[in-house]
Structures are given as structure tokens and as C-alpha cells.
Amino acid sequence: MKKEALSKTFGKNVRGARRKQGLTQEELAEKCDLDFRQIGFIERGETNPTLQTMQKIGKGLNCTVNQLLRDS
């Protein structure tokens, strides 16, 4: 999978999990100790998050990084 496609997939899955839990980007960012703008960039696939950031987001959403990387 290309790097760009992986970023888009991760972002799409983060957005889906966040919305399913009824969280705003700001609320998720607070849970993950991240800036809310970074959540927006990630959800749009505009940035490649570090492994540490991916792990923080997974923890904030109560799911694994693997789940967030799955191409559905």
C-alpha cells in the first residue's frame, strides 16, 4: 500500500471511530494529549503521524493501531 493511501486509510478510520464514539476532534485531541488541529490533519490524510501519535490515538479511541490501519 502506498504511503499516501495508508495515511488516508488511517485518517478515515480515526474519523469513523471518533464519530462512532460521539467525540469531537477537540475531545479526542484532549484524550490523546495532541493539538486538535493535528487530529484534523490526520483525519484528512494530510500528514503522516508518528508511531507514537498513532498509539496515542488508538489508546484514546480504545482500539489498536492495527484496527485503525485496516483497509475496509
PDB file with one MODEL, atoms N, CA, C and O in Angstrom:
MODEL        1
ATOM      1  N   MET A   1       0.847  -1.171   0.000  1.00  0.00           N
ATOM      2  CA  MET A   1       0.000   0.000   0.000  1.00  0.00           C
ATOM      3  C   MET A   1       0.895   1.237   0.000  1.00  0.00           C
ATOM      4  O   MET A   1       1.873   1.306   0.745  1.00  0.00           O
ATOM      5  N   LYS A   2       0.558   2.199  -0.830  1.00  0.00           N
ATOM      6  CA  LYS A   2       1.341   3.427  -0.899  1.00  0.00           C
ATOM      7  C   LYS A   2       1.194   4.226   0.393  1.00  0.00           C
ATOM      8  O   LYS A   2       0.190   4.126   1.098  1.00  0.00           O
ATOM      9  N   LYS A   3       2.230   5.027   0.685  1.00  0.00           N
ATOM     10  CA  LYS A   3       2.241   5.840   1.900  1.00  0.00           C
ATOM     11  C   LYS A   3       1.015   6.749   1.959  1.00  0.00           C
ATOM     12  O   LYS A   3       0.395   6.885   3.014  1.00  0.00           O
ATOM     13  N   GLU A   4       0.660   7.373   0.828  1.00  0.00           N
ATOM     14  CA  GLU A   4      -0.482   8.274   0.805  1.00  0.00           C
ATOM     15  C   GLU A   4      -1.777   7.524   1.099  1.00  0.00           C
ATOM     16  O   GLU A   4      -2.638   8.024   1.823  1.00  0.00           O
ATOM     17  N   ALA A   5      -1.911   6.337   0.541  1.00  0.00           N
ATOM     18  CA  ALA A   5      -3.112   5.540   0.763  1.00  0.00           C
ATOM     19  C   ALA A   5      -3.205   5.111   2.222  1.00  0.00           C
ATOM     20  O   ALA A   5      -4.294   5.083   2.794  1.00  0.00           O
ATOM     21  N   LEU A   6      -2.086   4.781   2.814  1.00  0.00           N
ATOM     22  CA  LEU A   6      -2.056   4.367   4.215  1.00  0.00           C
ATOM     23  C   LEU A   6      -2.483   5.524   5.119  1.00  0.00           C
ATOM     24  O   LEU A   6      -3.238   5.322   6.070  1.00  0.00           O
ATOM     25  N   SER A   7      -2.008   6.720   4.829  1.00  0.00           N
ATOM     26  CA  SER A   7      -2.390   7.900   5.614  1.00  0.00           C
ATOM     27  C   SER A   7      -3.885   8.168   5.493  1.00  0.00           C
ATOM     28  O   SER A   7      -4.545   8.485   6.482  1.00  0.00           O
ATOM     29  N   LYS A   8      -4.415   8.042   4.287  1.00  0.00           N
ATOM     30  CA  LYS A   8      -5.854   8.256   4.060  1.00  0.00           C
ATOM     31  C   LYS A   8      -6.677   7.211   4.800  1.00  0.00           C
ATOM     32  O   LYS A   8      -7.686   7.541   5.424  1.00  0.00           O
ATOM     33  N   THR A   9      -6.250   5.947   4.734  1.00  0.00           N
ATOM     34  CA  THR A   9      -6.961   4.871   5.411  1.00  0.00           C
ATOM     35  C   THR A   9      -6.961   5.086   6.911  1.00  0.00           C
ATOM     36  O   THR A   9      -7.999   4.969   7.562  1.00  0.00           O
ATOM     37  N   PHE A  10      -5.790   5.403   7.462  1.00  0.00           N
ATOM     38  CA  PHE A  10      -5.696   5.649   8.896  1.00  0.00           C
ATOM     39  C   PHE A  10      -6.611   6.807   9.287  1.00  0.00           C
ATOM     40  O   PHE A  10      -7.360   6.705  10.259  1.00  0.00           O
ATOM     41  N   GLY A  11      -6.554   7.890   8.545  1.00  0.00           N
ATOM     42  CA  GLY A  11      -7.380   9.054   8.843  1.00  0.00           C
ATOM     43  C   GLY A  11      -8.865   8.765   8.766  1.00  0.00           C
ATOM     44  O   GLY A  11      -9.636   9.204   9.620  1.00  0.00           O
ATOM     45  N   LYS A  12      -9.266   8.032   7.748  1.00  0.00           N
ATOM     46  CA  LYS A  12     -10.678   7.673   7.585  1.00  0.00           C
ATOM     47  C   LYS A  12     -11.150   6.825   8.766  1.00  0.00           C
ATOM     48  O   LYS A  12     -12.258   7.010   9.270  1.00  0.00           O
ATOM     49  N   ASN A  13     -10.308   5.902   9.199  1.00  0.00           N
ATOM     50  CA  ASN A  13     -10.673   5.030  10.314  1.00  0.00           C
ATOM     51  C   ASN A  13     -10.697   5.782  11.643  1.00  0.00           C
ATOM     52  O   ASN A  13     -11.536   5.506  12.500  1.00  0.00           O
ATOM     53  N   VAL A  14      -9.782   6.729  11.812  1.00  0.00           N
ATOM     54  CA  VAL A  14      -9.798   7.558  13.021  1.00  0.00           C
ATOM     55  C   VAL A  14     -11.096   8.358  13.059  1.00  0.00           C
ATOM     56  O   VAL A  14     -11.775   8.397  14.084  1.00  0.00           O
ATOM     57  N   ARG A  15     -11.438   8.995  11.941  1.00  0.00           N
ATOM     58  CA  ARG A  15     -12.673   9.792  11.884  1.00  0.00           C
ATOM     59  C   ARG A  15     -13.900   8.923  12.178  1.00  0.00           C
ATOM     60  O   ARG A  15     -14.782   9.319  12.939  1.00  0.00           O
ATOM     61  N   GLY A  16     -13.945   7.741  11.569  1.00  0.00           N
ATOM     62  CA  GLY A  16     -15.083   6.853  11.798  1.00  0.00           C
ATOM     63  C   GLY A  16     -15.206   6.422  13.249  1.00  0.00           C
ATOM     64  O   GLY A  16     -16.300   6.443  13.811  1.00  0.00           O
ATOM     65  N   ALA A  17     -14.094   6.032  13.861  1.00  0.00           N
ATOM     66  CA  ALA A  17     -14.111   5.600  15.263  1.00  0.00           C
ATOM     67  C   ALA A  17     -14.468   6.767  16.183  1.00  0.00           C
ATOM     68  O   ALA A  17     -15.213   6.599  17.149  1.00  0.00           O
ATOM     69  N   ARG A  18     -13.936   7.937  15.880  1.00  0.00           N
ATOM     70  CA  ARG A  18     -14.224   9.122  16.699  1.00  0.00           C
ATOM     71  C   ARG A  18     -15.706   9.467  16.642  1.00  0.00           C
ATOM     72  O   ARG A  18     -16.331   9.710  17.674  1.00  0.00           O
ATOM     73  N   ARG A  19     -16.259   9.489  15.451  1.00  0.00           N
ATOM     74  CA  ARG A  19     -17.681   9.818  15.292  1.00  0.00           C
ATOM     75  C   ARG A  19     -18.576   8.760  15.932  1.00  0.00           C
ATOM     76  O   ARG A  19     -19.597   9.084  16.540  1.00  0.00           O
ATOM     77  N   LYS A  20     -18.189   7.506  15.790  1.00  0.00           N
ATOM     78  CA  LYS A  20     -18.967   6.406  16.382  1.00  0.00           C
ATOM     79  C   LYS A  20     -19.055   6.573  17.895  1.00  0.00           C
ATOM     80  O   LYS A  20     -20.059   6.217  18.511  1.00  0.00           O
ATOM     81  N   GLN A  21     -17.992   7.121  18.488  1.00  0.00           N
ATOM     82  CA  GLN A  21     -17.971   7.326  19.937  1.00  0.00           C
ATOM     83  C   GLN A  21     -18.551   8.680  20.340  1.00  0.00           C
ATOM     84  O   GLN A  21     -18.619   8.999  21.528  1.00  0.00           O
ATOM     85  N   GLY A  22     -18.969   9.479  19.351  1.00  0.00           N
ATOM     86  CA  GLY A  22     -19.589  10.763  19.628  1.00  0.00           C
ATOM     87  C   GLY A  22     -18.616  11.819  20.132  1.00  0.00           C
ATOM     88  O   GLY A  22     -19.004  12.726  20.867  1.00  0.00           O
ATOM     89  N   LEU A  23     -17.354  11.700  19.737  1.00  0.00           N
ATOM     90  CA  LEU A  23     -16.331  12.650  20.166  1.00  0.00           C
ATOM     91  C   LEU A  23     -16.091  13.715  19.104  1.00  0.00           C
ATOM     92  O   LEU A  23     -16.164  13.434  17.907  1.00  0.00           O
ATOM     93  N   THR A  24     -15.809  14.924  19.538  1.00  0.00           N
ATOM     94  CA  THR A  24     -15.354  15.958  18.614  1.00  0.00           C
ATOM     95  C   THR A  24     -13.850  15.784  18.430  1.00  0.00           C
ATOM     96  O   THR A  24     -13.205  15.045  19.174  1.00  0.00           O
ATOM     97  N   GLN A  25     -13.304  16.465  17.441  1.00  0.00           N
ATOM     98  CA  GLN A  25     -11.851  16.425  17.263  1.00  0.00           C
ATOM     99  C   GLN A  25     -11.158  16.986  18.499  1.00  0.00           C
ATOM    100  O   GLN A  25     -10.115  16.479  18.911  1.00  0.00           O
ATOM    101  N   GLU A  26     -11.722  18.009  19.081  1.00  0.00           N
ATOM    102  CA  GLU A  26     -11.144  18.620  20.274  1.00  0.00           C
ATOM    103  C   GLU A  26     -11.141  17.649  21.447  1.00  0.00           C
ATOM    104  O   GLU A  26     -10.155  17.562  22.179  1.00  0.00           O
ATOM    105  N   GLU A  27     -12.237  16.918  21.629  1.00  0.00           N
ATOM    106  CA  GLU A  27     -12.315  15.954  22.730  1.00  0.00           C
ATOM    107  C   GLU A  27     -11.316  14.818  22.544  1.00  0.00           C
ATOM    108  O   GLU A  27     -10.662  14.393  23.497  1.00  0.00           O
ATOM    109  N   LEU A  28     -11.203  14.329  21.307  1.00  0.00           N
ATOM    110  CA  LEU A  28     -10.229  13.267  21.045  1.00  0.00           C
ATOM    111  C   LEU A  28      -8.814  13.778  21.279  1.00  0.00           C
ATOM    112  O   LEU A  28      -7.993  13.089  21.884  1.00  0.00           O
ATOM    113  N   ALA A  29      -8.532  14.973  20.804  1.00  0.00           N
ATOM    114  CA  ALA A  29      -7.199  15.545  20.983  1.00  0.00           C
ATOM    115  C   ALA A  29      -6.849  15.646  22.462  1.00  0.00           C
ATOM    116  O   ALA A  29      -5.724  15.341  22.859  1.00  0.00           O
ATOM    117  N   GLU A  30      -7.799  16.068  23.266  1.00  0.00           N
ATOM    118  CA  GLU A  30      -7.554  16.177  24.706  1.00  0.00           C
ATOM    119  C   GLU A  30      -7.253  14.803  25.310  1.00  0.00           C
ATOM    120  O   GLU A  30      -6.341  14.667  26.126  1.00  0.00           O
ATOM    121  N   LYS A  31      -8.015  13.794  24.911  1.00  0.00           N
ATOM    122  CA  LYS A  31      -7.777  12.438  25.426  1.00  0.00           C
ATOM    123  C   LYS A  31      -6.398  11.916  25.035  1.00  0.00           C
ATOM    124  O   LYS A  31      -5.790  11.130  25.761  1.00  0.00           O
ATOM    125  N   CYS A  32      -5.914  12.364  23.878  1.00  0.00           N
ATOM    126  CA  CYS A  32      -4.644  11.863  23.339  1.00  0.00           C
ATOM    127  C   CYS A  32      -3.464  12.775  23.656  1.00  0.00           C
ATOM    128  O   CYS A  32      -2.326  12.450  23.317  1.00  0.00           O
ATOM    129  N   ASP A  33      -3.717  13.903  24.295  1.00  0.00           N
ATOM    130  CA  ASP A  33      -2.685  14.903  24.569  1.00  0.00           C
ATOM    131  C   ASP A  33      -2.046  15.386  23.265  1.00  0.00           C
ATOM    132  O   ASP A  33      -0.823  15.447  23.137  1.00  0.00           O
ATOM    133  N   LEU A  34      -2.912  15.728  22.295  1.00  0.00           N
ATOM    134  CA  LEU A  34      -2.488  16.241  20.999  1.00  0.00           C
ATOM    135  C   LEU A  34      -3.225  17.547  20.723  1.00  0.00           C
ATOM    136  O   LEU A  34      -4.221  17.854  21.377  1.00  0.00           O
ATOM    137  N   ASP A  35      -2.741  18.299  19.769  1.00  0.00           N
ATOM    138  CA  ASP A  35      -3.420  19.509  19.325  1.00  0.00           C
ATOM    139  C   ASP A  35      -4.588  19.098  18.427  1.00  0.00           C
ATOM    140  O   ASP A  35      -4.435  18.216  17.582  1.00  0.00           O
ATOM    141  N   PHE A  36      -5.751  19.728  18.601  1.00  0.00           N
ATOM    142  CA  PHE A  36      -6.923  19.334  17.818  1.00  0.00           C
ATOM    143  C   PHE A  36      -6.693  19.516  16.316  1.00  0.00           C
ATOM    144  O   PHE A  36      -7.279  18.797  15.507  1.00  0.00           O
ATOM    145  N   ARG A  37      -5.834  20.482  15.939  1.00  0.00           N
ATOM    146  CA  ARG A  37      -5.564  20.681  14.513  1.00  0.00           C
ATOM    147  C   ARG A  37      -4.845  19.463  13.930  1.00  0.00           C
ATOM    148  O   ARG A  37      -5.040  19.121  12.764  1.00  0.00           O
ATOM    149  N   GLN A  38      -4.024  18.821  14.739  1.00  0.00           N
ATOM    150  CA  GLN A  38      -3.316  17.626  14.279  1.00  0.00           C
ATOM    151  C   GLN A  38      -4.309  16.503  13.979  1.00  0.00           C
ATOM    152  O   GLN A  38      -4.129  15.756  13.017  1.00  0.00           O
ATOM    153  N   ILE A  39      -5.344  16.382  14.790  1.00  0.00           N
ATOM    154  CA  ILE A  39      -6.379  15.365  14.536  1.00  0.00           C
ATOM    155  C   ILE A  39      -7.022  15.633  13.173  1.00  0.00           C
ATOM    156  O   ILE A  39      -7.241  14.702  12.399  1.00  0.00           O
ATOM    157  N   GLY A  40      -7.321  16.883  12.880  1.00  0.00           N
ATOM    158  CA  GLY A  40      -7.909  17.238  11.583  1.00  0.00           C
ATOM    159  C   GLY A  40      -6.985  16.889  10.427  1.00  0.00           C
ATOM    160  O   GLY A  40      -7.429  16.327   9.426  1.00  0.00           O
ATOM    161  N   PHE A  41      -5.705  17.215  10.555  1.00  0.00           N
ATOM    162  CA  PHE A  41      -4.738  16.880   9.500  1.00  0.00           C
ATOM    163  C   PHE A  41      -4.676  15.372   9.289  1.00  0.00           C
ATOM    164  O   PHE A  41      -4.633  14.898   8.154  1.00  0.00           O
ATOM    165  N   ILE A  42      -4.673  14.629  10.381  1.00  0.00           N
ATOM    166  CA  ILE A  42      -4.596  13.166  10.292  1.00  0.00           C
ATOM    167  C   ILE A  42      -5.857  12.611   9.637  1.00  0.00           C
ATOM    168  O   ILE A  42      -5.771  11.761   8.750  1.00  0.00           O
ATOM    169  N   GLU A  43      -7.018  13.079  10.064  1.00  0.00           N
ATOM    170  CA  GLU A  43      -8.276  12.569   9.507  1.00  0.00           C
ATOM    171  C   GLU A  43      -8.393  12.844   8.011  1.00  0.00           C
ATOM    172  O   GLU A  43      -9.006  12.060   7.286  1.00  0.00           O
ATOM    173  N   ARG A  44      -7.822  13.928   7.549  1.00  0.00           N
ATOM    174  CA  ARG A  44      -7.864  14.256   6.119  1.00  0.00           C
ATOM    175  C   ARG A  44      -6.720  13.603   5.345  1.00  0.00           C
ATOM    176  O   ARG A  44      -6.636  13.748   4.125  1.00  0.00           O
ATOM    177  N   GLY A  45      -5.847  12.894   6.038  1.00  0.00           N
ATOM    178  CA  GLY A  45      -4.721  12.233   5.378  1.00  0.00           C
ATOM    179  C   GLY A  45      -3.674  13.207   4.888  1.00  0.00           C
ATOM    180  O   GLY A  45      -2.939  12.905   3.948  1.00  0.00           O
ATOM    181  N   GLU A  46      -3.593  14.376   5.512  1.00  0.00           N
ATOM    182  CA  GLU A  46      -2.660  15.415   5.082  1.00  0.00           C
ATOM    183  C   GLU A  46      -1.297  15.306   5.744  1.00  0.00           C
ATOM    184  O   GLU A  46      -0.379  16.044   5.387  1.00  0.00           O
ATOM    185  N   THR A  47      -1.150  14.404   6.696  1.00  0.00           N
ATOM    186  CA  THR A  47       0.108  14.233   7.409  1.00  0.00           C
ATOM    187  C   THR A  47       0.317  12.762   7.729  1.00  0.00           C
ATOM    188  O   THR A  47      -0.633  11.982   7.801  1.00  0.00           O
ATOM    189  N   ASN A  48       1.557  12.407   7.915  1.00  0.00           N
ATOM    190  CA  ASN A  48       1.893  11.049   8.318  1.00  0.00           C
ATOM    191  C   ASN A  48       2.217  11.055   9.801  1.00  0.00           C
ATOM    192  O   ASN A  48       3.289  11.517  10.192  1.00  0.00           O
ATOM    193  N   PRO A  49       1.311  10.552  10.638  1.00  0.00           N
ATOM    194  CA  PRO A  49       1.574  10.569  12.073  1.00  0.00           C
ATOM    195  C   PRO A  49       2.706   9.613  12.442  1.00  0.00           C
ATOM    196  O   PRO A  49       2.927   8.598  11.781  1.00  0.00           O
ATOM    197  N   THR A  50       3.414   9.963  13.512  1.00  0.00           N
ATOM    198  CA  THR A  50       4.453   9.064  14.009  1.00  0.00           C
ATOM    199  C   THR A  50       3.798   7.852  14.654  1.00  0.00           C
ATOM    200  O   THR A  50       2.597   7.848  14.926  1.00  0.00           O
ATOM    201  N   LEU A  51       4.588   6.846  14.889  1.00  0.00           N
ATOM    202  CA  LEU A  51       4.068   5.656  15.572  1.00  0.00           C
ATOM    203  C   LEU A  51       3.552   6.017  16.962  1.00  0.00           C
ATOM    204  O   LEU A  51       2.538   5.481  17.408  1.00  0.00           O
ATOM    205  N   GLN A  52       4.241   6.914  17.639  1.00  0.00           N
ATOM    206  CA  GLN A  52       3.804   7.332  18.966  1.00  0.00           C
ATOM    207  C   GLN A  52       2.447   8.029  18.903  1.00  0.00           C
ATOM    208  O   GLN A  52       1.589   7.803  19.756  1.00  0.00           O
ATOM    209  N   THR A  53       2.256   8.869  17.899  1.00  0.00           N
ATOM    210  CA  THR A  53       0.977   9.550  17.739  1.00  0.00           C
ATOM    211  C   THR A  53      -0.123   8.555  17.403  1.00  0.00           C
ATOM    212  O   THR A  53      -1.238   8.663  17.914  1.00  0.00           O
ATOM    213  N   MET A  54       0.181   7.592  16.553  1.00  0.00           N
ATOM    214  CA  MET A  54      -0.809   6.568  16.207  1.00  0.00           C
ATOM    215  C   MET A  54      -1.210   5.780  17.454  1.00  0.00           C
ATOM    216  O   MET A  54      -2.382   5.455  17.641  1.00  0.00           O
ATOM    217  N   GLN A  55      -0.243   5.483  18.288  1.00  0.00           N
ATOM    218  CA  GLN A  55      -0.511   4.745  19.512  1.00  0.00           C
ATOM    219  C   GLN A  55      -1.379   5.570  20.467  1.00  0.00           C
ATOM    220  O   GLN A  55      -2.302   5.034  21.080  1.00  0.00           O
ATOM    221  N   LYS A  56      -1.090   6.863  20.597  1.00  0.00           N
ATOM    222  CA  LYS A  56      -1.891   7.739  21.448  1.00  0.00           C
ATOM    223  C   LYS A  56      -3.338   7.783  20.974  1.00  0.00           C
ATOM    224  O   LYS A  56      -4.268   7.726  21.778  1.00  0.00           O
ATOM    225  N   ILE A  57      -3.516   7.886  19.661  1.00  0.00           N
ATOM    226  CA  ILE A  57      -4.871   7.953  19.100  1.00  0.00           C
ATOM    227  C   ILE A  57      -5.596   6.632  19.318  1.00  0.00           C
ATOM    228  O   ILE A  57      -6.770   6.619  19.688  1.00  0.00           O
ATOM    229  N   GLY A  58      -4.904   5.530  19.092  1.00  0.00           N
ATOM    230  CA  GLY A  58      -5.514   4.224  19.346  1.00  0.00           C
ATOM    231  C   GLY A  58      -5.972   4.098  20.788  1.00  0.00           C
ATOM    232  O   GLY A  58      -7.081   3.635  21.059  1.00  0.00           O
ATOM    233  N   LYS A  59      -5.121   4.508  21.705  1.00  0.00           N
ATOM    234  CA  LYS A  59      -5.468   4.445  23.127  1.00  0.00           C
ATOM    235  C   LYS A  59      -6.658   5.354  23.420  1.00  0.00           C
ATOM    236  O   LYS A  59      -7.566   4.971  24.158  1.00  0.00           O
ATOM    237  N   GLY A  60      -6.657   6.559  22.842  1.00  0.00           N
ATOM    238  CA  GLY A  60      -7.754   7.496  23.053  1.00  0.00           C
ATOM    239  C   GLY A  60      -9.081   6.987  22.519  1.00  0.00           C
ATOM    240  O   GLY A  60     -10.144   7.343  23.027  1.00  0.00           O
ATOM    241  N   LEU A  61      -9.013   6.146  21.483  1.00  0.00           N
ATOM    242  CA  LEU A  61     -10.228   5.585  20.876  1.00  0.00           C
ATOM    243  C   LEU A  61     -10.522   4.164  21.364  1.00  0.00           C
ATOM    244  O   LEU A  61     -11.474   3.531  20.908  1.00  0.00           O
ATOM    245  N   ASN A  62      -9.706   3.672  22.284  1.00  0.00           N
ATOM    246  CA  ASN A  62      -9.858   2.311  22.813  1.00  0.00           C
ATOM    247  C   ASN A  62      -9.825   1.260  21.717  1.00  0.00           C
ATOM    248  O   ASN A  62     -10.647   0.345  21.694  1.00  0.00           O
ATOM    249  N   CYS A  63      -8.872   1.399  20.813  1.00  0.00           N
ATOM    250  CA  CYS A  63      -8.691   0.410  19.765  1.00  0.00           C
ATOM    251  C   CYS A  63      -7.197   0.298  19.454  1.00  0.00           C
ATOM    252  O   CYS A  63      -6.392   1.101  19.926  1.00  0.00           O
ATOM    253  N   THR A  64      -6.847  -0.692  18.667  1.00  0.00           N
ATOM    254  CA  THR A  64      -5.450  -0.906  18.341  1.00  0.00           C
ATOM    255  C   THR A  64      -5.069  -0.116  17.090  1.00  0.00           C
ATOM    256  O   THR A  64      -5.924   0.272  16.294  1.00  0.00           O
ATOM    257  N   VAL A  65      -3.783   0.109  16.939  1.00  0.00           N
ATOM    258  CA  VAL A  65      -3.287   0.753  15.726  1.00  0.00           C
ATOM    259  C   VAL A  65      -3.621  -0.125  14.524  1.00  0.00           C
ATOM    260  O   VAL A  65      -3.963   0.389  13.459  1.00  0.00           O
ATOM    261  N   ASN A  66      -3.526  -1.442  14.685  1.00  0.00           N
ATOM    262  CA  ASN A  66      -3.883  -2.349  13.588  1.00  0.00           C
ATOM    263  C   ASN A  66      -5.298  -2.126  13.107  1.00  0.00           C
ATOM    264  O   ASN A  66      -5.555  -2.136  11.903  1.00  0.00           O
ATOM    265  N   GLN A  67      -6.221  -1.925  14.035  1.00  0.00           N
ATOM    266  CA  GLN A  67      -7.608  -1.678  13.657  1.00  0.00           C
ATOM    267  C   GLN A  67      -7.741  -0.378  12.857  1.00  0.00           C
ATOM    268  O   GLN A  67      -8.535  -0.290  11.919  1.00  0.00           O
ATOM    269  N   LEU A  68      -6.963   0.609  13.238  1.00  0.00           N
ATOM    270  CA  LEU A  68      -7.018   1.904  12.557  1.00  0.00           C
ATOM    271  C   LEU A  68      -6.315   1.891  11.205  1.00  0.00           C
ATOM    272  O   LEU A  68      -6.523   2.791  10.392  1.00  0.00           O
ATOM    273  N   LEU A  69      -5.490   0.887  10.958  1.00  0.00           N
ATOM    274  CA  LEU A  69      -4.792   0.778   9.675  1.00  0.00           C
ATOM    275  C   LEU A  69      -5.494  -0.139   8.675  1.00  0.00           C
ATOM    276  O   LEU A  69      -5.097  -0.211   7.512  1.00  0.00           O
ATOM    277  N   ARG A  70      -6.522  -0.828   9.120  1.00  0.00           N
ATOM    278  CA  ARG A  70      -7.222  -1.770   8.240  1.00  0.00           C
ATOM    279  C   ARG A  70      -7.919  -1.050   7.098  1.00  0.00           C
ATOM    280  O   ARG A  70      -8.593  -0.037   7.285  1.00  0.00           O
ATOM    281  N   ASP A  71      -7.735  -1.602   5.921  1.00  0.00           N
ATOM    282  CA  ASP A  71      -8.408  -1.081   4.732  1.00  0.00           C
ATOM    283  C   ASP A  71      -9.747  -1.811   4.625  1.00  0.00           C
ATOM    284  O   ASP A  71      -9.781  -3.018   4.385  1.00  0.00           O
ATOM    285  N   SER A  72     -10.834  -1.086   4.801  1.00  0.00           N
ATOM    286  CA  SER A  72     -12.151  -1.752   4.839  1.00  0.00           C
ATOM    287  C   SER A  72     -12.778  -1.898   3.507  1.00  0.00           C
ATOM    288  O   SER A  72     -13.879  -2.437   3.399  1.00  0.00           O
TER     289      SER A  72
ENDMDL
END
